[in-house]
Amino acid sequence: MVVLRQLRLLLWKNYTLKKRKVLVTVLELFLPLLFSGILIWLRLKIQSENVPNATVYPDQHIQELPLFFSFPPPGGSWELAYVPSHSDAARTITEAVRREFMIKMRVHGFSSEKDFEDYVRYDNHSSNVLAAVVFEHTFNHSKDPLPLAVRL
């Protein structure tokens, strides 16, 4: 019974506040109806377009990269970058990823994310970077264990 009394008091308070601010109450009711009406009107005015020959691409498994990647880029090989370069754990993971792909790829480590960004912006061979792995973890020593968060 106490819960019903509290609910009744809350509803009475809400009613009293709505009664005091009539303009705000009217806008709270009218604006959603207005915008919904505009969306419905636009939907009725715009004709839908039927596309009979939709393109459906076949599945692409990660072990089978597209044929494009089997040809090295002009002037070198694909690069797999990682940050930070002084961590043995980061290097080991990046090397394992490189071995999984059956293409010629070299691993390139950077000491900081800023160094990697500068490489991408200013180096002529940065177009060879296929992917980069950034470990957001402070490695104090090269033998520190793996971090908990990885951003691709």
Summary of the structure (lengths in Angstrom):
residues: 152
radius of gyration: 29.5
end to end distance: 55.8
largest distance: 80.9
contacts: 320
relative contact order: 0.11
helix: 49%
strand: 13%
